[in-house]
């Protein structure tokens, strides 16, 4: 069985690596997003999946701007049987899917039909779920509506960031994929229809989502700080300087709020918890901060260089 793998970010890499080690499966090529400018110098760099494909010695690495007719002709020449997609970043049209005799499958890091869309990892954190999972589904014309071929749920600790949860999902997906592909090759993989009535959706994350609204309650803000790490990072403004809040926790100590000061007021410190910030509901303890273009610092080191920080307001 010849496979075209489509993926772009780091979460897709373990699944790509797994395909390379499956008996009687041949990786015909890797489809990924075009190189993009990265770093201060704006150097063009491949996606994480593109970098992995180079490392793995893949001879056909495809980075089209459009999945147009000319590109489809090239894909036909690869003589693929199946399309496997994981966070590629684009929707496949019926003309493209028709190129694969066995169709296409998609790996999605949620328990579908929950969190259809582009940010299921962040959605699970934002909603403070206790469980999430991986679904492998058939590719359908409408986003994430395909039948479920395999799924696995796992527990969340409540301390995950988008980075750490993405890494967990990536590894679990890579363990699930070989068995699913084996069943497809043997013609014994049946798709189970989703319960569309219970579908929920998540949105594309933008940089503006990282701006902290201190009038929200502390649990909401703490979840956002984890969900938006490593991107776009939660941030606020202090003395007209952009300040990233990198790590925090819910405060469970005895420090009293000063409600007259309003949300975003820096109340003080607790040596066990960190810098205490008043929110619209409860106190948030901040443990790691970073001014824009400066180093990330633990709260004690940060305060050593930030005179007058206690008693200020974001």
C-alpha positions in Angstrom: 0.0 0.0 0.0 1.4 3.3 -1.1 0.7 6.4 1.1 0.9 10.1 0.6 1.2 11.7 4.0 0.0 15.2 4.5 1.1 17.2 7.6 2.9 20.4 8.6 3.5 21.0 12.3 5.4 19.0 14.9 2.3 17.1 16.1 2.3 15.2 12.7 6.0 14.1 12.8 5.6 10.9 15.0 2.9 9.6 12.7 5.0 10.3 9.7 7.9 8.4 11.3 5.5 5.5 12.2 4.5 5.1 8.6 8.1 4.6 7.6 8.3 1.6 9.9 5.1 -0.3 8.9 5.6 -3.6 7.0 4.1 -3.7 3.5 3.5 0.1 3.6 5.4 2.4 1.3 5.6 6.2 1.8 5.2 7.6 -1.7 5.6 11.2 -0.6 5.0 13.9 2.0 2.7 16.8 1.3 3.3 19.8 3.5 2.9 23.6 3.6 5.4 25.8 1.7 8.5 27.0 3.5 7.9 30.2 5.6 10.0 33.0 7.0 11.1 32.3 10.6 13.3 34.1 13.1 14.4 37.7 13.2 16.2 37.4 9.9 13.1 35.9 8.2 15.0 32.9 6.8 12.8 30.6 4.8 12.5 27.3 6.6 10.5 24.1 6.0 7.6 23.0 8.3 8.5 20.5 11.0 7.0 17.7 8.9 9.1 18.9 5.9 12.2 18.8 8.1 11.4 15.3 9.2 10.8 14.2 5.6 14.3 15.4 4.7 15.8 13.6 7.7 13.9 10.4 6.8 15.2 10.5 3.2 11.8 11.0 1.6 12.5 11.5 -2.1 9.2 13.3 -2.9 8.5 16.2 -0.6 5.6 18.3 -2.0 5.0 22.0 -1.0 2.4 23.4 -3.4 0.8 26.8 -3.1 -2.4 25.3 -4.5 -3.8 21.8 -4.9 -4.7 22.7 -8.5 -5.0 20.6 -11.6 -1.2 20.6 -12.4 -0.4 19.5 -8.9 -3.1 16.7 -9.1 -1.4 15.4 -12.2 1.9 15.2 -10.3 0.1 13.3 -7.5 -1.3 10.8 -10.0 2.2 10.0 -11.1 3.0 8.9 -7.5 0.4 6.1 -7.8 -0.7 6.4 -4.2 -3.4 4.2 -2.7 -4.3 6.2 0.4 -4.0 9.7 1.7 -3.1 10.1 5.4 -3.5 13.6 6.8 -2.6 15.0 10.2 -2.7 18.8 10.7 -1.9 19.6 7.1 -3.7 22.9 7.3 -5.9 22.8 4.2 -9.2 21.2 3.2 -9.0 18.6 0.5 -11.6 18.9 -2.3 -13.4 16.0 -4.0 -11.2 16.1 -7.1 -8.1 15.6 -4.9 -9.5 12.9 -2.8 -10.6 11.0 -5.9 -7.0 10.4 -6.7 -6.7 7.8 -4.0 -8.4 4.4 -4.6 -8.6 3.7 -0.8 -9.7 7.3 0.0 -8.2 9.4 2.7 -8.0 9.3 6.5 -7.4 12.1 9.0 -5.9 12.1 12.5 -7.7 14.5 14.8 -6.6 15.2 18.4 -10.0 15.1 20.0 -12.9 12.7 20.7 -15.0 13.5 17.6 -17.6 14.9 17.2 -16.2 17.1 20.0 -14.0 19.9 18.9 -14.2 19.7 15.1 -12.0 22.4 13.7 -8.4 23.7 13.8 -7.6 24.0 17.5 -8.9 20.9 19.4 -5.8 20.7 21.6 -6.3 24.3 22.8 -10.0 23.8 23.2 -9.6 20.9 25.6 -7.4 23.1 27.8 -9.6 26.2 27.6 -12.6 24.2 28.6 -10.6 22.5 31.4 -11.7 19.1 30.3 -10.7 16.1 32.4 -10.4 13.8 29.3 -9.6 14.2 25.7 -8.4 11.8 23.0 -7.4 10.9 19.4 -9.8 10.1 16.5 -8.8 8.6 13.2 -11.6 9.4 10.7 -12.3 9.1 7.0 -11.7 12.3 5.1 -15.0 13.9 4.1 -16.0 17.0 2.1 -17.1 18.8 5.3 -14.5 19.4 8.0 -14.0 16.6 10.5 -17.4 14.9 9.6 -16.0 11.6 8.4 -16.7 8.2 9.9 -14.6 7.2 12.9 -12.1 4.3 12.2 -10.4 4.3 15.6 -10.4 6.4 18.8 -8.7 6.5 22.1 -9.3 8.7 25.1 -6.9 9.7 27.9 -7.0 11.6 31.1 -5.8 15.2 31.6 -4.0 16.4 34.7 -5.1 20.1 34.4 -1.4 21.2 34.1 -1.0 20.6 30.3 0.0 23.3 27.9 -0.7 23.3 24.2 2.9 22.2 23.7 2.8 19.3 26.2 -0.6 18.1 25.2 0.3 18.3 21.5 3.3 16.1 22.2 1.2 13.5 24.1 -1.4 13.5 21.3 1.3 13.1 18.7 2.8 10.0 20.4 -0.6 8.4 21.0 -1.6 8.9 17.4 1.6 7.3 16.1 0.8 4.2 18.2 -2.7 4.0 16.9 -2.0 4.6 13.2 -0.2 1.3 12.2 -3.0 -0.9 13.3 -5.5 1.2 11.5 -3.5 1.2 8.3 -3.2 -2.6 8.6 -6.9 -3.0 8.8 -7.4 -0.7 5.8 -5.0 -2.7 3.7 -6.8 -5.9 4.7 -10.2 -4.4 3.9 -11.5 -4.9 7.4 -11.7 -1.3 8.7 -15.2 -0.1 9.2 -16.1 3.5 9.7 -18.6 4.4 12.4 -20.8 7.5 11.7 -20.4 10.4 14.0 -23.3 11.8 16.1 -23.6 15.1 14.2 -26.2 16.4 16.6 -23.7 16.5 19.4 -20.9 18.1 17.4 -19.0 21.0 18.8 -16.5 23.3 17.1 -13.3 25.1 17.8 -11.9 28.2 16.1 -8.7 29.2 14.5 -6.4 30.7 17.2 -5.2 34.3 16.4 -2.5 36.4 18.1 -5.2 38.6 19.6 -6.5 35.6 21.6 -3.4 35.9 23.8 -4.4 39.4 25.2 -5.4 38.8 28.8 -8.8 40.1 29.9 -8.3 40.5 33.6 -12.0 40.8 34.3 -12.4 37.1 33.6 -12.1 34.8 36.5 -8.8 33.3 37.6 -9.5 29.7 36.3 -10.3 31.0 32.8 -7.2 33.1 32.6 -5.0 30.3 34.0 -6.4 27.9 31.3 -5.7 30.5 28.6 -2.1 30.9 29.7 -1.6 27.1 29.2 -3.7 26.8 26.1 -1.8 29.6 24.3 1.7 28.4 25.2 3.8 28.2 23.0 1.7 30.4 20.7 0.4 33.1 20.7 1.4 33.4 24.4 -0.8 35.3 26.9 0.2 38.8 27.4 -0.8 42.1 29.1 0.6 45.6 29.2 2.6 47.1 32.1 3.7 50.7 31.9 3.1 50.6 28.1 5.4 47.5 27.8 4.2 44.2 26.5 4.5 41.6 29.2 4.1 37.9 28.6 2.6 35.7 31.4 4.2 32.3 30.8 3.3 30.3 33.9 0.7 30.7 36.6 -1.5 28.8 39.0 -4.7 29.3 41.0 -4.0 31.0 44.3 -5.3 29.0 47.3 -3.7 30.9 50.1 -5.1 33.5 52.5 -4.1 36.8 50.8 -7.1 39.1 50.6 -8.2 40.9 47.5 -8.6 44.6 47.3 -11.7 44.8 45.1 -11.6 48.6 45.1 -8.4 48.4 42.9 -10.2 46.5 40.1 -9.1 43.5 38.0 -5.5 43.4 36.9 -4.2 44.9 40.1 -0.9 43.4 41.4 -1.8 42.6 45.0 1.6 41.4 46.3 3.5 38.2 46.6 3.2 34.9 48.4 6.6 33.1 48.7 4.9 29.7 48.1 2.9 30.8 45.0 4.4 33.8 43.3 3.1 37.3 42.2 -0.6 37.7 43.1 -2.8 39.3 40.5 -6.4 40.2 41.2 -8.9 39.0 38.5 -12.6 39.4 38.0 -13.0 36.3 40.2 -10.3 35.1 42.4 -6.5 35.6 42.5 -4.0 34.3 40.0 -0.5 33.5 41.1 2.0 34.2 38.3 5.3 32.3 38.5 7.1 33.1 35.2 7.0 36.4 33.2 8.8 38.0 30.3 8.9 41.5 28.9 8.9 41.6 25.1 12.4 41.1 23.7 13.7 40.1 27.1 14.5 36.8 28.8 11.8 34.7 30.5 12.3 35.0 34.3 10.9 33.2 37.4 8.9 35.6 39.5 11.6 36.3 42.1 14.2 37.3 39.5 11.7 39.3 37.6 10.8 41.4 40.6 14.5 42.1 41.3 14.5 44.1 38.0 11.0 45.5 38.1 10.8 48.2 40.8 7.3 49.4 41.7 5.7 46.3 40.2 3.8 45.4 43.3 0.8 47.8 43.6 0.7 48.5 39.8 -2.1 47.6 37.5 -2.2 46.0 34.1 
